[in-house]
Amino acid sequence: MKIDMKAGPSFFGLEQVNAALKSGASVVSVQEGAVITSKVGEDAANVELAMTGFSVKLMLDDSGSATQRAKPWWRFW
């Protein structure tokens, strides 16, 4: 998820994950990802960052997929 104060929240990776789930993949685990930040200010000694989103890692098992179109989870991130 990315958060822009003007545009609002946006999501990334949902289409790929949903396609894999519809093809028969299953979620094995949800793991921590990363915090997304943006630089909002800077002076001689400090940099000011704002949290503008986050990511999570989904571990998917596509061995039971109905089709071979399901992609490995690591290609989503």
HUQUI-V770070 format. One record per backbone hydrogen bond with DSSP energy under -1.0 kcal/mol. NH is the residue of the N-H (numbers start at 1). CO is the residue of the C=O. E is the energy in kcal/mol with one decimal. If there is no record, write none. Layout:
BEGIN
nh:NH co:CO e:E
nh:NH co:CO e:E
END
This chain:
BEGIN
nh:2 co:10 e:-3.0
nh:3 co:52 e:-4.5
nh:4 co:8 e:-1.4
nh:8 co:4 e:-2.9
nh:10 co:2 e:-2.8
nh:17 co:13 e:-2.2
nh:18 co:14 e:-2.9
nh:19 co:15 e:-2.2
nh:20 co:16 e:-2.1
nh:21 co:17 e:-2.5
nh:22 co:18 e:-2.4
nh:23 co:19 e:-1.3
nh:24 co:21 e:-1.4
nh:25 co:20 e:-2.5
nh:26 co:61 e:-2.0
nh:28 co:59 e:-3.8
nh:29 co:59 e:-1.1
nh:31 co:57 e:-3.1
nh:36 co:53 e:-2.2
nh:38 co:50 e:-2.0
nh:40 co:48 e:-3.0
nh:41 co:48 e:-1.4
nh:43 co:46 e:-2.7
nh:48 co:41 e:-3.0
nh:50 co:38 e:-2.4
nh:52 co:36 e:-3.2
nh:54 co:1 e:-2.1
nh:55 co:34 e:-2.2
nh:57 co:31 e:-2.5
nh:59 co:29 e:-2.9
nh:61 co:26 e:-2.7
nh:65 co:62 e:-1.5
nh:66 co:23 e:-4.5
nh:75 co:72 e:-1.5
nh:76 co:73 e:-1.9
END
